[in-house]
Structure formats: structure tokens, C-alpha cells
Amino acid sequence: MTAARRWSPDGPGCFRSPENVTAVRDRTGRLWTRHTTRWTTNNSHWIRWRALVAEHGPLTEENR
């Protein structure tokens, strides 16, 4: 079993979303999913990875 990866606002990987990551959990436990280059929790509000990490990080990879 592989440990889940984490991204924080001031850490490596905070500017570009890893290509093979499709879901992450934010610091409150909310699930964010990816569609192309944007991320959402509810399919109506979309943000980019950089904003997701900065505003909701640290993020933890969710294995789906």
C-alpha cells in the first residue's frame, strides 16, 4: 500500500496539478474531483489547482 501524497500552499507541486491525481481531500475533509484542468466539490463551482492548494490546502491525495 502506498502512502497518500500531500500538497501544501508553500510546498513543491503547489503550482501544477499532478497528471495522475483525480481526487483530493482538503484540510476540512471535503472531497475535490478533477475534470480536465479544473477541480470541484459540487460540479457547479470550478477552480484551478493553484487556487485549490492556496485556499483549501493542505491537500491529501484520495485513492479512488
C-alpha positions in Angstrom: 0.0 0.0 0.0 1.4 3.4 -1.0 1.1 6.4 1.3 -1.1 9.2 0.1 0.7 12.2 -1.3 0.2 15.7 0.2 0.5 19.2 -1.1 0.6 22.4 0.9 0.4 26.1 -0.3 4.2 26.7 0.2 5.4 23.2 -0.8 6.6 21.5 -4.0 3.8 20.7 -6.5 1.6 23.6 -5.5 1.6 25.3 -8.9 0.8 22.3 -11.3 -1.6 19.5 -10.7 0.0 16.1 -11.0 -1.5 14.4 -14.1 -2.4 11.1 -12.5 -4.3 12.7 -9.5 -8.1 12.8 -10.0 -9.3 13.4 -6.4 -8.0 15.0 -3.2 -9.3 15.9 0.2 -8.8 19.4 1.7 -7.9 20.3 5.2 -11.6 20.0 6.3 -12.0 16.6 4.7 -14.0 17.8 1.7 -13.6 15.8 -1.5 -12.5 17.6 -4.6 -12.5 15.9 -8.0 -10.8 16.8 -11.2 -12.3 17.3 -14.7 -9.7 18.3 -17.3 -7.7 21.2 -15.6 -10.3 22.3 -13.0 -11.4 21.0 -9.6 -14.9 20.9 -8.0 -16.8 19.6 -5.0 -20.3 20.1 -6.5 -20.0 20.3 -10.3 -21.1 24.0 -10.3 -18.1 25.9 -8.9 -14.7 25.1 -10.5 -11.2 26.3 -9.6 -7.7 25.6 -10.8 -5.1 23.6 -8.9 -3.1 26.6 -7.7 -6.1 28.2 -6.2 -7.3 24.9 -4.6 -3.9 24.4 -2.9 -3.7 28.0 -1.8 -7.2 28.4 -0.5 -8.0 24.9 0.8 -4.7 23.2 1.4 -3.0 21.2 2.6 -4.5 18.6 0.3 -4.2 14.8 0.6 -4.5 12.5 -2.4 -7.7 10.4 -2.4 -7.2 6.9 -3.9 -10.3 6.1 -5.9 
